[in-house]
Amino acid sequence: MQIRGIREELLNMLLELGKSQHPCEFLAILKEENGVVSDLDLVPGTISRLESASFSPYMLPLDTHVAGSAHSHPNGVLSPSSADLRFFPSIGRYHLIVGYPYGRHSWRCFTANGTPHPMEVIA
């Protein structure tokens, strides 16, 4: 199923999470229901650093509603790095990057191959 949007409340939470973890990155798993990204999982044991965030794939939740991932770019660059492009295909189809200054327009969505993907914000 194609993802058509993200809940506004979740997007706001992701932006706040980026702000609260700044200057380190955060990493979360996105969950969808009926084509809408509506929740997240923070993976136990996630390691957040200034330049990256990582977790063990063995700690991922066993959930069939995984849509992809969300992570922050504290440097404000809203495009995938080469490391992101290697990671994206391993966990779902859609990936959000939120970046400094973590405002309403400080995010982008990409498919697993790194192509920008429009995503509606749903109230």
Beta strands, then each sheet from edge to edge (+ up, - down):
strand 1: 5-7
strand 2: 27-33
strand 3: 36-41
strand 4: 47-48
strand 5: 53-54
strand 6: 66-73
strand 7: 94-99
strand 8: 107-111
strand 9: 120-122
sheet 1: 8+ 7- 6- 2+ 3- 1- 9-
sheet 2: 4+ 5-
end
